[in-house]
Amino acid sequence: MKQKILIGFLNKDIRGAIPAITSAFIEGLKPKYHFIPFYMDRRIKKKRTEFNIVNLYYFIKHYINWCLKIIKSRPDIAHFPVTSYWNLEKSLIFLATARVLGVKKVVGHLHGGAFGEFWQTLNPVRRKAALKVLSRLDAFVVLSEHWKKVAIDQIGLEESKVFEVNNPLVSRFENRFRDFRRDYGRSAATFISISGLAARKGILDALNALNGVKTPYRYNIVGGEIEDLFLNKVTAMIRDNNMTESVRILGEKYGEEKIELIRNSDIYLLPSHVENFPLAIIEAACAGMPIITTPVGALPEFFDHMENINYVEPANIDEIRRGIEFMLENPEERKRLGKAARRVFEEKLSTRMIMKQLDNVYQKISI
């Protein structure tokens, strides 16, 4: 009989990194496990990292549904994400409740590029309470060796309970680029950024850098606002610097719409200040795109500067501009770096390999 695994969270449209990753895990391991997906859809859009009446309402609603799912389905394993800010306590309450309601094994899954810094800023009372719940988990899943070190050295978890599982892509995305042949030689190259709209993602840095570039280009910014009034700042910068013909803000894109944008773009640009292991970079590598980004989070464990990626220093406008100009002026280098990024994906980040990693976690805690 297959083990039953309650896993969250998802939403019906698979919008956002955590639902996409969760969906990929379910799809990849469903022949071996019986997954019980936990949905956390929201009609009212409000930033999830803030404590407010809307988020409190949805927390209560989702918490009741979580309890009912456990009572009704009696899963063997509960698997839920751990994130930052007020969501930390929410995540830990879900995980602790699973244990109280009799779930045999409980797995926390770390997300959020700023979690290490966030953990250091927690007051002692919050940190002690959080560590108490985290220490009782059967497994704590992190996205890379870097984050494994953070979990052990900064958070204080037992090494035997910390497991590295990289972010997977959904099979539809991977399949659409399996035999894709990218045109690396276009003279007016199109850059694309896919991320939440916030200063820490480096979007303003990218615009400042592009403002000094003379070679023709196009730049598509894809993503929803995750920082108050940030979209106004981006729009004003584009307008004030006469970039409206070159730069487009496209909002959130998912599924086939996002795939088509990536297929029709030439260079991925994400000069982010902080990351965990960005799913968008993995998607760009899968798509064979040359990538300009910063050596943050887990990325240096997988990609090497000018071997398969072009690293720039966070917030260094001149360096970002030089990286952009290099890509625009050297189509052969674009081709080399794009193909090399694709090889990194095939050799280290393919969905098949990542499914084995998570399967290993489930197997070890079930012994």
C-alpha positions in Angstrom: 0.0 0.0 0.0 1.3 3.5 -0.9 2.1 5.9 1.9 -0.3 8.8 2.1 1.3 12.2 2.1 -0.5 15.4 2.8 1.5 18.1 1.0 1.0 21.8 0.7 0.5 24.3 -0.4 -1.1 24.6 -3.9 -3.6 26.8 -5.6 -5.9 25.9 -8.4 -4.0 27.9 -11.0 -0.6 26.8 -9.8 0.5 30.5 -9.3 3.7 31.2 -7.5 6.9 29.3 -6.8 5.7 27.1 -3.8 2.6 25.8 -5.6 4.6 25.2 -8.8 7.3 23.2 -6.8 4.6 21.3 -4.8 2.8 20.4 -8.1 6.0 19.1 -9.6 6.7 16.9 -6.6 3.2 15.4 -6.7 3.5 14.8 -10.5 6.9 13.3 -10.2 6.3 10.9 -7.3 2.6 10.0 -7.7 3.5 6.5 -9.0 5.1 5.7 -5.7 3.0 7.7 -3.1 -0.6 8.7 -2.6 -0.5 12.5 -2.4 -3.3 14.5 -0.7 -2.8 18.0 -2.1 -3.6 20.9 0.3 -5.0 24.0 -1.4 -4.7 27.5 -0.1 -6.6 29.6 -2.6 -7.4 33.2 -1.9 -9.9 35.5 -3.5 -8.7 38.7 -1.8 -5.1 39.5 -2.8 -3.0 40.8 0.1 0.7 40.4 0.7 1.2 37.1 2.6 4.2 38.3 4.6 2.2 40.9 6.5 0.0 40.5 9.6 -3.4 42.0 8.8 -7.1 41.1 9.1 -7.2 39.5 5.6 -4.3 37.2 6.2 -5.6 36.4 9.6 -8.9 35.4 8.1 -7.3 33.1 5.5 -5.0 31.6 8.2 -8.0 30.6 10.3 -9.8 29.3 7.2 -6.8 27.3 5.9 -5.9 26.0 9.4 -9.4 24.6 9.9 -9.2 22.9 6.4 -5.7 21.5 7.3 -7.1 20.0 10.5 -10.1 18.5 8.7 -7.8 17.0 6.0 -5.7 15.3 8.6 -8.6 13.9 10.5 -10.4 12.7 7.4 -7.4 11.3 5.4 -5.1 10.1 8.2 -1.8 10.7 6.2 1.4 9.0 7.1 3.5 12.1 6.3 2.6 15.8 6.4 4.8 18.0 4.2 4.5 21.8 4.5 6.6 24.9 3.6 8.4 27.0 6.1 8.7 30.7 5.2 9.6 34.0 6.8 8.0 37.0 8.6 4.6 36.3 10.2 4.3 33.3 7.9 6.9 31.6 10.0 4.5 31.1 12.9 1.7 30.1 10.5 3.9 27.4 9.0 5.0 26.1 12.4 1.4 26.0 13.7 0.5 23.8 10.7 3.4 21.5 11.2 2.9 21.2 15.0 -0.8 20.6 14.6 -0.1 17.7 12.2 2.0 16.1 15.0 -0.7 16.7 17.6 -3.4 15.2 15.4 -1.4 12.0 15.0 0.5 12.3 11.8 3.5 9.8 12.1 6.1 11.9 10.2 6.3 15.7 9.7 8.4 17.4 7.1 9.2 21.2 6.9 10.4 22.6 3.6 12.4 25.8 3.8 11.6 28.6 1.2 12.5 32.3 1.2 15.9 33.8 0.1 16.1 36.1 3.2 15.4 33.4 5.8 18.9 33.4 7.2 18.9 37.2 7.8 15.3 37.0 9.0 16.2 34.3 11.6 19.0 36.4 13.0 16.7 39.4 13.5 14.1 37.3 15.5 13.7 38.3 19.1 14.8 35.5 21.5 11.2 34.5 22.4 10.1 34.0 18.8 13.4 32.2 18.0 13.2 29.8 20.9 9.5 29.0 20.2 10.3 28.4 16.5 13.4 26.3 17.2 11.3 24.1 19.6 8.9 23.2 16.7 11.6 22.9 14.1 13.7 20.5 16.3 10.7 18.1 16.6 10.3 17.7 12.8 11.3 14.4 11.3 12.9 16.2 8.3 13.8 19.7 7.4 14.2 20.1 3.6 16.5 22.8 2.2 17.3 23.7 -1.3 21.1 23.5 -1.3 24.3 22.8 0.6 24.4 26.5 1.5 21.0 26.3 3.1 21.9 23.1 4.9 24.7 24.9 6.6 22.3 27.7 7.5 19.9 25.2 9.0 22.6 23.5 11.1 24.9 26.5 12.1 22.4 29.4 12.3 19.1 27.8 13.2 20.6 25.0 15.3 19.0 21.8 13.8 20.5 18.3 14.0 22.4 17.5 10.8 20.7 14.1 10.5 17.3 15.8 10.1 18.4 18.3 7.4 18.0 17.1 3.8 19.0 18.8 0.5 16.3 18.7 -2.2 16.7 21.1 -5.1 13.7 22.9 -6.7 12.1 20.8 -9.5 10.3 22.0 -12.6 6.9 20.8 -13.7 7.2 18.2 -16.5 5.2 20.4 -19.0 7.9 23.1 -18.7 10.8 20.7 -19.0 9.2 18.9 -22.0 8.6 22.1 -23.9 12.3 22.8 -23.9 13.6 19.3 -24.4 14.2 19.7 -28.1 14.0 23.4 -28.4 16.5 25.2 -30.7 17.1 28.7 -29.6 18.2 31.5 -32.0 21.2 33.0 -30.3 22.1 35.4 -33.1 19.4 38.0 -33.0 20.8 41.6 -33.2 18.1 43.3 -31.1 18.1 40.9 -28.1 15.2 40.6 -25.7 15.9 40.4 -22.0 13.4 39.0 -19.6 13.1 39.0 -15.8 10.6 36.8 -14.0 10.2 37.6 -10.3 8.2 39.4 -7.7 8.4 43.1 -8.2 10.5 44.4 -5.3 13.8 46.4 -4.8 15.6 43.2 -3.5 15.0 41.6 -6.9 17.3 44.1 -8.6 14.7 45.4 -11.1 15.6 49.0 -10.5 19.2 48.1 -10.9 18.5 46.5 -14.2 16.7 49.5 -15.4 19.4 51.9 -14.3 22.0 49.7 -16.1 20.0 49.5 -19.3 19.5 53.2 -19.3 23.1 53.6 -20.4 23.1 50.9 -23.1 23.4 52.1 -26.7 22.8 48.8 -28.5 19.1 48.2 -29.3 17.3 45.9 -26.9 13.9 44.9 -25.5 13.2 44.2 -21.8 10.2 42.3 -20.5 9.5 42.5 -16.8 7.2 39.7 -15.7 5.8 39.4 -12.2 3.4 40.7 -9.6 4.1 43.5 -7.0 5.4 42.2 -3.7 6.6 45.5 -2.3 4.2 48.4 -1.7 4.2 51.0 -4.4 7.1 49.4 -6.2 5.3 49.2 -9.5 4.9 53.0 -9.4 8.6 53.4 -9.0 9.3 51.1 -11.9 6.8 52.8 -14.1 8.1 56.3 -13.2 11.7 55.2 -14.0 10.7 53.9 -17.4 8.8 57.1 -18.2 11.4 59.5 -16.8 14.2 57.8 -18.8 12.3 57.6 -22.1 12.4 53.8 -22.0 8.8 53.1 -22.9 9.6 51.8 -26.4 12.1 49.3 -25.0 10.7 48.1 -21.7 7.4 46.4 -21.0 5.8 45.5 -17.7 3.7 42.4 -18.4 2.4 41.5 -14.9 2.1 37.9 -13.7 2.3 35.1 -16.4 1.9 31.4 -15.8 1.7 28.2 -17.7 1.9 28.3 -21.5 1.9 32.1 -21.6 5.1 32.2 -19.5 6.7 29.4 -21.6 6.1 31.3 -24.8 7.7 34.4 -23.4 10.8 32.5 -22.4 10.9 30.8 -25.8 10.8 34.2 -27.5 13.4 35.9 -25.2 17.1 35.8 -25.6 18.8 36.6 -22.3 17.6 36.1 -18.7 18.4 39.1 -16.3 18.0 38.9 -12.5 20.5 41.1 -10.6 18.8 40.1 -7.3 20.2 41.2 -3.9 19.1 38.0 -2.1 17.7 34.6 -3.1 17.3 31.1 -1.9 17.5 29.0 -5.1 15.4 30.9 -7.6 13.1 28.7 -9.7 13.3 31.2 -12.5 17.0 30.7 -12.9 16.4 26.9 -13.1 13.8 27.6 -15.8 16.1 29.8 -17.7 18.9 27.1 -17.6 16.4 24.5 -18.7 15.4 26.8 -21.6 19.1 27.2 -22.7 19.1 30.9 -22.0 22.3 32.9 -21.3 21.8 34.3 -17.8 23.0 37.5 -16.1 22.5 37.3 -12.3 24.2 37.7 -9.0 26.1 35.0 -7.0 23.5 34.8 -4.2 21.9 31.9 -2.3 22.5 28.5 -3.8 23.5 29.6 -7.3 27.3 29.4 -6.9 27.0 25.7 -5.9 25.7 25.0 -9.4 26.9 27.7 -11.8 30.4 29.1 -12.4 31.1 32.6 -13.6 31.6 32.8 -17.4 31.5 29.0 -17.7 27.8 28.7 -17.7 26.5 32.0 -16.3 27.5 35.7 -16.1 27.6 36.9 -12.5 27.5 40.5 -11.6 27.8 42.2 -8.2 24.4 43.0 -6.5 23.5 46.7 -6.9 26.7 47.4 -8.9 25.1 49.3 -11.8 28.3 49.7 -13.9 29.0 45.9 -13.6 25.4 45.0 -14.5 25.7 47.3 -17.5 28.9 45.7 -18.6 27.3 42.3 -18.3 24.4 43.4 -20.5 26.6 45.0 -23.1 28.8 41.9 -23.3 25.7 39.7 -24.0 24.4 42.2 -26.6 27.7 42.5 -28.4 28.7 38.8 -28.4 26.1 36.5 -29.8 28.6 33.6 -29.9 29.1 34.0 -26.1 25.4 34.1 -25.7 25.2 30.8 -27.5 28.1 29.2 -25.5 26.7 30.4 -22.1 23.1 29.4 -23.0 24.2 25.9 -24.0 26.4 25.5 -20.9 23.5 26.6 -18.7 21.4 23.9 -20.3 24.0 21.3 -19.6 24.0 22.3 -15.9 20.3 21.7 -15.8 20.6 18.3 -17.5 23.5 17.1 -15.3 22.4 18.5 -11.9 18.9 19.9 -11.9 16.7 17.6 -14.0 13.3 16.7 -12.5 14.2 13.0 -12.5 17.2 13.6 -10.2 15.3 15.9 -7.8 12.5 13.4 -7.4 15.1 10.9 -6.2 16.2 13.4 -3.6 12.7 13.8 -2.2 12.0 10.1 -2.4 15.1 9.5 -0.3 13.8 11.9 2.4 10.5 10.0 2.6 12.2 6.7 2.6 14.6 7.6 5.4 12.0 9.0 7.8 9.8 6.0 7.2 12.3 3.5 8.3 
